[in-house]
Amino acid sequence: MLPTTTCRCFASTTRRVIVASTSTSSSIQRSGTRATPASSSIAWTLATGGHPSSSRSLTTGRSRSKRMTRSESERATAAEEEQEVEDEGEERSNAETREDSHGDPTAGKYGKIQSQLLHKVCCIGLSTAKPDPLFPRLAAIPFHLPGWKASEYCSVGAHSAFGFGTFLRMTLNRVFGNIFETGVERLAFRGVLLPVWKIDLAIKGTAWLDAQMSMSVSASNATIPGYKMSPLDQLTVDSTWDSEPVPFSPSHHAGRQVVVRDPEDGSVVELRHGEESVPLTVVPFTHHPLNLLRKITGLPRTTESQHGIGLDPSGIKASLFGAYPLYIPVYLAEYAKGDERATTVAFGASEKINFALYASSKPEPRWEPNGDACELTVGGSPLDFTQRPKPNALQVLKPKLDEWFANLQTQTESSSFLLTDPIKPYTWSGAIANHPRVLEYSEHSQASKAYIQKLAELDRVEALMKNFEVMDENVKGLMIGPKGVPKLMGRDGMMEDVKKRLSKAKKEVELAMPRWVRDIDAQTQK
């Protein structure tokens, strides 16, 4: 059995698939592909046009969506396995729309504001008085970072974006008072609930590298944006949490102002004397990842002679695929220095310092520091142990996979391949809200993670069993007993020991299988 290796990769709703590094253990960071410089002010757009969630955002509905009958639900579940969730392709609303900044005092100084995010948030077709059909399965993380701390973090990040001299003057001002002019002005500052999908995925397939190999890939708690607002959707919205996600509540999480809560007991943290409240915007879910499995199996086939590794994505099977809709709190600030702009995001789920910076004036602007949206665990073992791959096969497999993923990313930059698809308004109550793979985070995520771990253990024991089956009968080896005492055993004795481990691993997988996975398997077998 070849050991598993872990790598980090980025998944985005933009035209990217997986960006991998050439190092076995290094982090795979966000692509360096140039992002379109956002002439629009992200925070300003949200501040002037984003919906306060309590009044106009779809996520504020208090009544639940209409439930399907049991027979209807079963038919919908079966239909999900037969045909993909309807895909609109690129929405026309994603085209940039320029609007005059009527009465905007900054228009003369910084130019007209391009209301791209305003168009997507307001005109997506979901900002009505209807309740959010995802509400029963939607979770949120409360704000735990006070607004005044977030403002400090954002200010430090923004000054560093405008050069060392500006950052140095800001630092000296903090020590000696405001004796230097930095020229940096904050244009907007507000709290935002960003919609993301947390993904649990475990798939198995076959690869060819010197020999035919069984390959397993798993990802737990991966993050995919649930919206499309460049460059904000290129940000890896993932950070530490001071408390676990809870079921989304409009009254608790989606008022007109940010409400900071104590992570210990959930009580409201009062504003300090003289501290102003921070306005809040809730960005609606506009995209879903429910066609991801079909997109993976539809990827082009590769050959070992041409690409260095042979892969047939059409043969990939999923052991688990679940998607959790989740709102993550952030603070979004916009700064200007002359004609230069910088956007800073402070992650609000923890009081720890954690922020990201986007300097649109740079030649190749991107979010810094680069985040990791997904951690992949890749394992492999030969299907036929009489034809063994080279000893370092997995170390070779990893860079070959990296190279294939990188080439695939380049090929898909100009294609229609997207990890997510737009959500049509009329699909919420059916194909999306009642989809068997859309799950509530706090209820299902731990069970899914445990199941993925049991699947990985079963893969290891099965590979070990195959290895013993092709060994010579005269082979002997040391086995570690239950009490940690080594014991010399022959091939048959070692096989008996592995058989017990294999039987135990299979039972543990069966016991750990989540009920929703059983339901999907039962529907597909009908």
Backbone hydrogen bonds, N-H to C=O, Kabsch-Sander energy under -0.5 kcal/mol:
donor,donor_aa,acceptor,acceptor_aa,energy
2,L,380,G,-1.0
5,T,378,V,-2.6
7,C,376,L,-3.0
8,R,26,S,-0.8
9,C,374,C,-3.5
16,R,14,T,-3.0
19,V,10,F,-0.6
20,A,18,I,-0.6
29,Q,27,S,-0.8
35,A,365,P,-1.0
39,S,37,P,-1.1
42,I,40,S,-0.8
45,T,41,S,-2.7
46,L,42,I,-2.3
47,A,43,A,-2.4
48,T,44,W,-2.5
49,G,45,T,-2.6
50,G,45,T,-0.7
50,G,46,L,-1.0
55,S,52,P,-1.9
56,R,52,P,-1.9
57,S,52,P,-0.8
60,T,57,S,-1.5
61,G,58,L,-1.2
73,S,69,T,-2.9
74,E,70,R,-2.5
75,R,71,S,-2.2
76,A,72,E,-2.3
77,T,73,S,-2.4
78,A,74,E,-2.4
79,A,75,R,-2.5
80,E,76,A,-1.7
81,E,77,T,-1.0
81,E,78,A,-0.6
82,E,78,A,-0.8
82,E,79,A,-0.5
83,Q,79,A,-2.4
88,E,86,E,-0.5
94,N,91,E,-1.6
95,A,92,R,-1.7
99,E,113,I,-0.6
102,H,100,D,-1.5
104,D,101,S,-2.1
107,A,104,D,-1.6
110,Y,106,T,-2.9
111,G,107,A,-1.9
115,S,113,I,-0.8
116,Q,114,Q,-1.9
119,H,115,S,-1.8
120,K,116,Q,-2.0
121,V,117,L,-2.8
122,C,118,L,-2.7
123,C,119,H,-2.2
128,T,126,L,-2.2
135,F,132,D,-2.0
137,R,134,L,-1.8
138,L,134,L,-1.0
138,L,135,F,-0.9
139,A,325,P,-1.7
140,A,246,V,-2.7
141,I,327,Y,-1.9
143,F,259,V,-0.7
144,H,348,G,-3.2
145,L,348,G,-1.6
150,A,146,P,-2.2
151,S,147,G,-2.4
152,E,148,W,-1.5
153,Y,149,K,-2.5
154,C,150,A,-2.6
155,S,151,S,-2.1
156,V,152,E,-2.3
157,G,153,Y,-2.3
158,A,154,C,-2.5
159,H,155,S,-2.4
160,S,156,V,-1.7
161,A,157,G,-1.2
162,F,158,A,-0.9
162,F,159,H,-0.6
163,G,160,S,-1.1
167,F,163,G,-2.0
168,L,164,F,-2.8
169,R,165,G,-2.3
170,M,166,T,-2.1
171,T,167,F,-2.1
172,L,168,L,-2.5
173,N,169,R,-2.2
174,R,170,M,-1.6
175,V,171,T,-1.0
176,F,172,L,-3.2
177,G,173,N,-1.7
179,I,177,G,-2.2
182,T,180,F,-0.6
185,E,336,A,-2.8
187,L,185,E,-0.6
187,L,334,E,-3.0
188,A,334,E,-1.2
190,R,332,L,-1.9
191,G,279,P,-3.0
192,V,330,V,-3.1
193,L,281,T,-2.3
194,L,192,V,-0.7
194,L,328,I,-2.6
196,V,326,L,-2.9
197,W,224,I,-3.2
198,K,196,V,-0.5
198,K,324,Y,-2.6
199,I,222,A,-2.7
200,D,322,G,-2.2
201,L,219,A,-3.1
202,A,320,L,-2.6
203,I,217,V,-2.9
204,K,317,K,-2.7
205,G,215,M,-2.9
207,A,213,M,-2.6
208,W,310,G,-2.1
209,L,207,A,-0.5
209,L,211,A,-2.3
211,A,209,L,-1.1
213,M,207,A,-3.5
214,S,381,S,-3.5
215,M,205,G,-2.8
215,M,213,M,-0.6
216,S,379,G,-2.6
217,V,203,I,-2.5
218,S,377,T,-1.9
219,A,201,L,-3.0
220,S,375,E,-0.7
222,A,199,I,-2.4
223,T,373,A,-2.5
224,I,197,W,-2.3
226,G,195,P,-2.6
232,L,229,M,-1.2
233,D,229,M,-1.4
234,Q,231,P,-1.6
235,L,232,L,-1.5
237,V,235,L,-1.1
238,D,236,T,-1.9
242,D,349,A,-2.5
246,V,140,A,-2.6
248,F,138,L,-3.0
253,H,249,S,-3.0
254,A,249,S,-0.5
254,A,250,P,-1.7
258,V,278,V,-3.2
260,V,258,V,-0.6
261,R,143,F,-3.0
262,D,267,S,-3.2
266,G,262,D,-2.4
269,V,260,V,-3.4
270,E,268,V,-0.7
275,E,272,R,-2.1
280,L,256,R,-2.4
281,T,191,G,-1.9
282,V,51,H,-1.2
283,V,193,L,-2.1
283,V,281,T,-0.6
286,T,226,G,-2.8
287,H,226,G,-1.7
288,H,421,D,-2.5
292,L,289,P,-1.9
295,K,291,N,-1.9
296,I,292,L,-2.3
297,T,293,L,-2.5
298,G,294,R,-0.9
299,L,296,I,-1.6
302,T,311,L,-2.4
307,H,303,T,-3.0
308,G,304,E,-1.4
309,I,303,T,-0.7
310,G,208,W,-2.4
311,L,302,T,-0.9
311,L,309,I,-0.6
312,D,206,T,-0.9
315,G,312,D,-2.0
316,I,313,P,-1.8
317,K,204,K,-2.8
319,S,202,A,-3.0
319,S,317,K,-0.5
320,L,202,A,-1.6
322,G,200,D,-2.3
323,A,437,R,-2.9
324,Y,198,K,-2.7
326,L,196,V,-2.7
327,Y,139,A,-2.2
328,I,194,L,-2.4
328,I,326,L,-0.5
330,V,192,V,-2.5
331,Y,346,A,-2.9
332,L,190,R,-3.1
333,A,344,T,-2.6
334,E,188,A,-2.3
335,Y,342,A,-2.8
336,A,185,E,-2.4
337,K,340,E,-2.0
340,E,337,K,-2.0
342,A,335,Y,-2.1
343,T,358,Y,-2.8
344,T,333,A,-2.5
345,V,356,A,-2.8
346,A,331,Y,-2.3
347,F,345,V,-0.5
347,F,354,N,-2.3
348,G,329,P,-2.1
349,A,329,P,-0.5
350,S,347,F,-0.5
356,A,345,V,-2.6
357,L,368,E,-3.2
358,Y,343,T,-2.8
359,A,366,R,-0.5
360,S,341,R,-0.6
360,S,358,Y,-0.9
361,S,341,R,-0.8
362,K,359,A,-1.5
368,E,357,L,-2.5
373,A,371,G,-0.6
374,C,9,C,-1.4
376,L,7,C,-2.6
376,L,374,C,-0.6
377,T,218,S,-2.6
378,V,5,T,-3.0
378,V,376,L,-0.6
379,G,216,S,-2.7
381,S,214,S,-1.7
383,L,212,Q,-2.1
384,D,212,Q,-0.6
385,F,383,L,-0.6
387,Q,384,D,-1.7
393,A,390,K,-1.8
396,V,392,N,-1.9
397,L,393,A,-3.2
398,K,394,L,-2.4
400,K,396,V,-1.9
401,L,397,L,-2.6
402,D,398,K,-2.3
403,E,399,P,-2.7
404,W,400,K,-2.3
405,F,401,L,-2.8
406,A,402,D,-2.5
407,N,403,E,-2.5
408,L,404,W,-2.4
409,Q,405,F,-2.3
410,T,406,A,-2.0
411,Q,407,N,-2.2
412,T,408,L,-2.0
413,E,409,Q,-0.8
413,E,410,T,-0.6
414,S,411,Q,-0.5
415,S,412,T,-1.1
419,L,12,S,-0.6
421,D,288,H,-2.6
423,I,286,T,-2.6
424,K,422,P,-0.6
427,T,424,K,-1.7
428,W,424,K,-0.6
428,W,425,P,-1.0
430,G,427,T,-0.6
432,I,427,T,-2.3
433,A,428,W,-3.0
434,N,430,G,-1.3
435,H,432,I,-1.6
438,V,435,H,-1.6
439,L,323,A,-2.7
439,L,437,R,-0.7
444,H,440,E,-1.7
445,S,441,Y,-2.6
448,S,444,H,-2.1
449,K,445,S,-2.3
450,A,446,Q,-2.3
451,Y,447,A,-2.0
452,I,448,S,-2.2
453,Q,449,K,-1.9
454,K,450,A,-2.0
455,L,451,Y,-2.3
456,A,452,I,-2.0
457,E,453,Q,-1.9
458,L,454,K,-2.3
459,D,455,L,-2.1
460,R,456,A,-1.8
461,V,457,E,-2.1
462,E,458,L,-2.6
463,A,459,D,-2.1
464,L,460,R,-2.0
465,M,461,V,-2.2
466,K,462,E,-2.1
467,N,463,A,-1.7
468,F,464,L,-1.9
469,E,465,M,-1.9
470,V,466,K,-0.9
470,V,467,N,-0.6
471,M,468,F,-1.3
475,V,472,D,-1.6
477,G,489,M,-2.8
479,M,487,K,-2.9
481,G,479,M,-0.6
481,G,485,V,-2.3
484,G,481,G,-1.9
487,K,479,M,-2.2
489,M,477,G,-3.0
491,R,473,E,-0.6
491,R,475,V,-1.0
494,M,490,G,-2.4
495,M,491,R,-2.5
496,E,492,D,-2.2
497,D,493,G,-1.9
498,V,494,M,-2.3
499,K,495,M,-2.6
500,K,496,E,-1.8
501,R,497,D,-1.8
502,L,498,V,-2.8
503,S,499,K,-2.7
504,K,500,K,-2.3
505,A,501,R,-2.5
506,K,502,L,-2.3
507,K,503,S,-1.9
508,E,504,K,-2.2
509,V,505,A,-2.1
510,E,506,K,-2.3
511,L,507,K,-2.5
512,A,508,E,-2.1
513,M,509,V,-1.2
517,V,514,P,-0.5
518,R,514,P,-1.8
519,D,515,R,-2.4
520,I,516,W,-1.9
521,D,517,V,-2.5
522,A,518,R,-2.6
523,Q,519,D,-1.9
524,T,520,I,-2.2
525,Q,521,D,-1.4
526,K,523,Q,-0.8
